[in-house]
Every structure is written in structure tokens, then in C-alpha cells.
């Protein structure tokens, strides 16, 4: 369920892109939790109400991020500005 409190996925993309050499997935999860709260839900242009794991799958499928093992890297496509 979408709420007005859903955070846009580009916020997470921005965190990942601020670590061009990659960020540990658990560090990303901690940063997201600190910034947006442990119960944060996310939205994208394609849907809303995603948890962080669902968002990561969505972003990786669209080449916004790359997940290799326990590391998350910036992907090849920049986030779209709306």
C-alpha cells in the first residue's frame, strides 16, 4: 500500500552513487534505516509500497544499481529526474 510517506527510489540510488567504489549491502541497509527509518517504504515510477529488498531487486533489474555478492555499486543508468 502506498502512503505519502513512501520515499522515492532515487534517494537510495543517490546513496549508492555517493559510494562509486561500492558499498556493503549491510552498510547501505543501515544508512537507509538511519536516514528514513527502519519501516521505510519506497516508491518508483512503476509502483509503491516496496521494502528495501524489493526496491533493490527493482533497481538492479533496471540497471540503476549493480549487486555483486554483498556489495552494491552504481549502475549504468542514472536516475530520472521528475
Secondary structure by P-SEA (a helix, b strand, c coil): ccccccccaaaaaaaaaaccccccaaaaaaaaaaaccccccccccccccccaaaaaaaaaaacccccccccccccccccccc
